[in-house]
């Protein structure tokens, strides 16, 4: 009987030890990370290639096609990390979802392009039909702001057309000559130009944004972390970010090598296209706590033009993760 009691006690102790090990910071087997196909995945391509060694804990990275797919999974599965447009991150935060912005790894990637040769500046857009993907979406709001900045009315001076429901549909329409002017993001800009030599780029909205907000660019895409996880694992988070910075530096410095990896991971179909699109993807990793004013200005534009696009209000200061060395 005594032997049996000792065995039970030993088993209980073993379970407690195992449970305690699992609860310790940094000891979980893997970290779930949802990212987006396109510039976000392109910038972290070397993380995809060396998940087991780039940082202390293995990443389970999943590349999804659309932001709404990432959002849906965040609501359902609560992954530790995710990449989303910054304004969508604000929506989730204002909904009470426990995620904070760790960094901005991708800046403005939107371009006005097409085959209309009469466009030379903002004033030449008067009475033009401009195609955008989705009323109230990020491209729509940012373009409306820049029109207003240049003293043009989005409702009177230009015709904004939302006939094409996705970026891919819109890029195909530009390629086929069905949309003379359209606002599209990289790498679809490069794809459209490769397929139709008559298509050219007229405006880089990131550069235009810098004129409206001198010294700042568009903090368009955010790395989000689940608050409990990133607070419990600050050193791990920094290790991940530093590995991502190295990846972006490698992509920007050696685009030909990165392009091969981008094609291998089926982010883009052609290495030549990948090389050409990398500069326009504006890959640059900045910690959110270092660029609070730029993030605030960006979200303020959404609040002014479509409050629902950030969840009805500006997120409070806790929305931005304060990295440990600050």
Helices and strands as residue ranges (DSSP letters): H 2-23, E 30-36, H 39-43, H 45-49, H 51-54, E 58-64, H 67-77, E 81-85, H 86-94, E 99-106, E 110-114, G 123-125, E 129-131, H 138-149, E 159-161, H 167-175, E 181-185, H 188-195, E 200-204, H 205-212, E 221-226, H 227-232, H 234-253, H 255-264, H 271-278, G 279-281, E 283-287, G 288-290, H 292-305, G 307-310, G 317-319
